Amino acid sequence: MPQKKPLVVVTRKLPDAIETRMMELFETRLNLDDRQMTKAELIEAVKVADILVPTITDRIDAAVLSQAGTNLKLIANFGTGVDHIDLATARQRSITVTNTPGVLTEDTADMTMALILSVPRRLAEGERLMRSGDWHGWSPTFMLGHRIWGKRLGIIGMGRIGQAVARRAKAFGMSIHYHNRKRVHPDIEHELEATYWESLDQMLARMDVMTVHCPHTPATFHLLSARRLKLMQPHSYLINTSRGEIVDENALTRMLQRKEIAGAGLDVFEHEPAVNPKLLEMDNVVLLPHLGSATLEGRVDMGEKVIVNIKTFADGHNPPDRVLASML
């Protein structure tokens, strides 16, 4: 007798190829209109699902998981970060959690490098000027920005993405510096010509550009606090393509308003999708709608990892991308 297919509930619209494959392999309930589920809808989903496929926009907290049916055994997250999932409660309820690491490295590094270039060279400001019709021709002193060649780049979090950013920045002639929980292997430091800073405070005070690539955890919430942001130099720039909660957004906004730092490139925000309205008014800030991993190739790769994790789990094996192993 054929084995019963697991019921997989997907909370957001995924690439067509991924949804088609899921429908072939599993009993799948899709979110075809891509509307973010309410808390009540998430609770209903965990009551019936054998496997839940959430995204960063879904808060799978203790209140939601406490309503889960006994049949929910796997949360196969579509994304790398899992700070929106209550891992402790999942562990208590013997629910395995998986994610999709490694497939978004190059896309996120590309976007980071784009912001490192865009903010000092005032690219977004210049593009807005062109569309306004107010450009009256070239001038020797018009809209002068700053070169990045020879500047010092400080990387917070030297994992896959941090290292990919370092490789790109090195090719643009930047000197590479980093702060990490643990010092990376000497071979990586040698390849990137990277300088390790044990003290984040000391690194912040000496860099021209800072970029954030650590995960959001309780330990990294407001890692860049008002106190730490004030250590940055007035000519320096802050880039964040990681998680908005790592930076004290209100403190950053005040510093940008007062020209206490030169500018910022932000792809993530502390209270997404809400953005501090004062940031919208500033020319020295480039704002993007969380596009760091937004390539078709990346999204398909993420979906394929989700499918592999589900299929492996459904076949009775440990999925390859476990964040939290089942306690069964």
C-alpha positions, 0 to 999 in steps of 0.5 A: 500500500503506498505511503500517505503523502504528508500535508504541506502548508505553504504560507506565501507564494513561491516560484511556479516551478517549486510549487509545481514540484511540491504538488507532485510530491506532497499533498500541498496547500498553497497561498496563491494570492500571496497575502500574508497570513494572519495569526489566526490563519497561521494557527489554523495551518499548524493545527492541520499541517504535517509540515509547515513551510513559512517565510520571514514574514510569518511569526511562528511564536509560542502562541502559534505553536501551542495550538499545533496539532500532534501531526506537525513534525517539521517546519521547513523554513523558506529562508536562512534566518529563523529568528521569526520561529520560536525554536525553544517551543519547537524543541519542547514540542518535538518539531524539527526546524530546517532552513535554506543556508548557502544559496543566497550568499552571492546574491546578498553579497552582490546587493551589499556591494551595490549599496557600498558603491551607491551611497558614497557615489550618490547614485540614487540621489543622482537618479532621482535628480535625472527623473525630476528634470532638474539636471542642467549639465556637468559641472566640476563641483556638481554632486561630488561623492567619495571614492571607495578605492583605498577605503577601510571596510569593516565587516560585522559577521565573517560567515559565508556572506561576509567573506563573499562581500570581502572578496568583492570589496577587495577587488574594488581596492578596499582594505578588509577588516572584520569582527566575528565571534571567532577569528576565521581560519588563517588561510581565509585571512590571508586570501582576503588580506583581512585584519581581525578586530577582537573589539567591535568598538575599536573597529567601528571608530576606525572604518570608512564603511561598515557592513552588517552580516551577522544573524539576528539573535537575542545577543545581536539585537541592537548590537549597533546601539546608539552608543556604538553608532556614535563611535563611527566617524562623521565621514563613514557609511553604514550598510545593512543587508542582514536584519533591521533589528541589529541596528538601533534604527531611531538612533541611526536616523538621528545621527544621519539627520545631524550628519554625525555619519555621512550616509547609510544603505539599508535593505532591511528595517527594524519594524518591516515593512514600516520604515522610519518616515524621517529616513524617507526624507534624506538624500544621504540614505539609499533604501531598498525593500528587502531585495538582498536575496531577490533573484529568481535563481536564488528563490528557486534554489531556496525552494529546492532546498525546502523540498529536499528537507521535506522529502528527506524527513518524510522518508524517515531520515534526518534532513540536511539543513536542520536548525533544531533536531527533533527530540523524539 
